[in-house]
């Protein structure tokens, strides 16, 4: 039986619509297969904190210690997914009810998007009255991608309270409070450069550090300049504190670490 022309046209039209619909549905899946989502950024952690106590990251049911003490740079951590991940801190005093020193959740973190690696600078907010634990967290991510931080570079992250100056070999640079500066120092035949660091004060320049930086091929150095109101008190033993004529004065600190590409 011959199918009337109008029905044949309708069938062709419906077939075309179905084909187009299937193609549109398949396009996102094909694009996703060709451009899979980037994995979460690999993270390093630094806690700008004046109180002792370890920080941990909860992944699944497990707690991973990422900082055994304040101002300690963590090893690289590769998140299994985009999180968020809860951050715990071990309290200074036992729980008044249980008597235990179990870690307590104080915040959460999600790896940044658009970067393959980052440094997470975490500053705990002051504790609530009657507590020794932070009341929250301020989190800053610093991009560690090679495009933003190439090999052979020194990156200075200034989070102190005063202008700082660094003499790097024969070069001198200044960095203002809150700035992040990238610099490629001139090294010797052994890839070394002497770094002398000072902070500006009302009385003049205060000497902070005199170190040797080594930046080999495929390496880079991150330097953090920050202020410790307690004079890094938590790094002193009880005997050392007793031998002092008074508590350590507030001070600026120069902290560096090297990583490889």
N, C-alpha and C positions, 0 to 999 in steps of 0.2 A: 504494500500500500504506500502510495506516495504521500509524504508528509507535506502539508501546506507550507508555503513560503513563510508566512508570519511565525509559525511554530519553529521552523528551522532558524530564523533570525533570533527568536527569543532564546533558543537553546545555545546558539553561539554566544549571545550576549552574556547569559548566565555562566557559561564556561569561562569566558574571559574574566568576568568578575571574580569567580572562584580562584582562577589562576593568579590574578593580581593579589587577592587577599592572602593566599598561601605564600606568595613571594614576600609580601610585607611582613608576615609573621616570621618567616625564616630569616629575614635580613638582620634583626637584632642578634639572633643566636649566632649567625655567621660572623657578624662584626665582633661579638664577644669572643668567639673562637680565635679570630685573627688578632684581636687586641685584648688579651686577658688582663684583668685588673692587676695593678702593681702590688707586690707584697708589702706588708706594713714596714715602716721605716725601722731599721736597726737603731737601738737606743743605747746611749750611755747616760748615767744619772749622776748629778751632783746636788747634794742637799746643803743649802746655805743655812746652817742651823747652829745654835749655841749650846744645845743640850745633848748630852751623850745618849746613846741608844741606837740600836740597829733598825734600819728600814727594810721592809720586805714587800715584794710584789706577789699578789695572788694570781696564779695561773691555774685554771681549773680548780682543783681542791688543794693544791700545794702552794706553800709559801716559799719564795725564793729570796734570800737575803741579797739586796742590791747595794746596800751601804752599811758597813759594820760600824761606822762612826761618821759624824758630820765632816764635811769638806773632803770626803774621800771619793775619788772618781771611780765609778763602777766599771767592771768589764763590759764589753759589748753584749747586749741582750737582743735576741731576735724574737719578737712576739709571734705567737702562732697564728694570730689573726688581728683584726683591727680593734679589739677590745670593746668597751673599756676594761681596764684592769684596776683592781682595788689596791691601795697602798696601805700598809700596816706599819705601826711603830711599836716597839717594845717599851712599855711605860717605865718610868724611873722608880715608881713605888708599886707594891703589890695592890691588887684590887681589894678594897676594904671589905667586900663581902666574901669573895672566894679565897683571898690571900695569894692568888696566883699572879705571875708576871706574863700573862698571855698577851701576844701582840694585839693591838686594837686598830680597827680601821679608822683612818683619818682623811681619806680622800680617794680619788680615782684618777686615772690617766688614760688617754687614747693616743696611740702613735699618730703623728701628723701625716696628712696626705700630701702628695706631691714631692716627697723627698725619700731617698733610699736610706738615709742615715741622719741622725740628729742627736744633739746633746740636750738633755732635759735638765734645766736648772730649776730646782724646786726650793722655794722659800716657804717654810711653815709660818702660818700666822700665829700671833701670840695666843697662849692658852686662855681658856675661859677661867674666871675666878674659881679657885679651888681645884684646878686641874693642872697636871704637868704635861698634857698632850696638846698638840697644836689644835687650834679651832678650825683650821682649813689650810689649803695649800695654794700658793701662787706659782704657776708653772709657765716657764718660758722655753721655747724650742729654738735651738740654733742649728741651722742647716749644715750638715756635714757632707753633702754631696761634693764630689770632686770638682764639679763646675763652679760651686760656690767657695770651695776651699781646696785649691790645687796643691800638688806636691811641692815641696821646697818652701812652703809658706809658714809664717808665724801669724797666728790669729790671736789678737789680744781682745778679751772680753772684759770691759771695765764696768764693774758693778759696785765700785767703792764710793767714797764720799768726797773725794778731792781729785783734782787733775793729777795725772801721773806722767812721769817721763821715764823712758827706757833708753839707755845707751847700749846699742848693739854693735859691738866692734867700734868702728869709727863713726857710725851713724847715731843720731839722737832723734827720737820721735816723741811726741806728746800725744796723749789720748785723754779726751774729756770724759767726765763722769757720764755713765750710761751708754757710751759709744762702743762699737765693735769695729776693730780695725784690722785689715789684712796687710801684711808687710812681708817682703821677700828679703831677708837679711843676706849680707855677703858673708859666706863662711870660708874657713881656711881649707887646706888640702885634706884635712880629716873631717870636713863637714861640721866644724865647730864654730860657735860664736859666743863671746862673753856677753852676758846680759846683766847690766846694772840698772836697778829699778829704784825709783824714789817717788814719794808722794808729796804734793805741795801742802804746806800748812801755814798758819799765820806767822810762825817763826822762821819760815823758809822751807827748803826742801828737806824732807825726812828720808834717810836712806832705809830701804826695805829689804833688798835682796841683791846678792851677787852670785850668779850661777853661770854654768856653761851649758849652752843648748847645743844639741847635736841633731842635725837635720840631714839625714842620708837620702840618697835617691829613693823615690817612691814613699817618702815620709813627709810628715808635716807636724807642727807643734801647736797645741792650743795652750794659751796662757790666760789665766783668770786672775783678775785683780779685784779684791773685795775687802770689806771692812768687817772686823770682828769686834763688837762692843765689849766682849769679855776678855779680849786679848788672847783668844784661843785657849781659854782656861781648861777646857776638857782634855787637852793634850798633856797637861801636867799631872804628875802623880801627887798623892796626898802629901808625901814627904817634901816634894819640891815646893808645893804651895805653903807648907808650914815654914820652910826655910826663907821664904820671901818676906820682905818688910811690909808688904801689902799685896792686894790682888793685882794680877797682871793689868797693865793699862790697855785701853782700847788701841787697836793697831790695824794697819792695812796689811794684807797678805798677798803674796805672789805665788800662784800655784800653776804648775805646768804638767802636761802629759803629751806623749808622742803616740801617734798611730800611723799605720802603714796603709797604702792604697793597694 
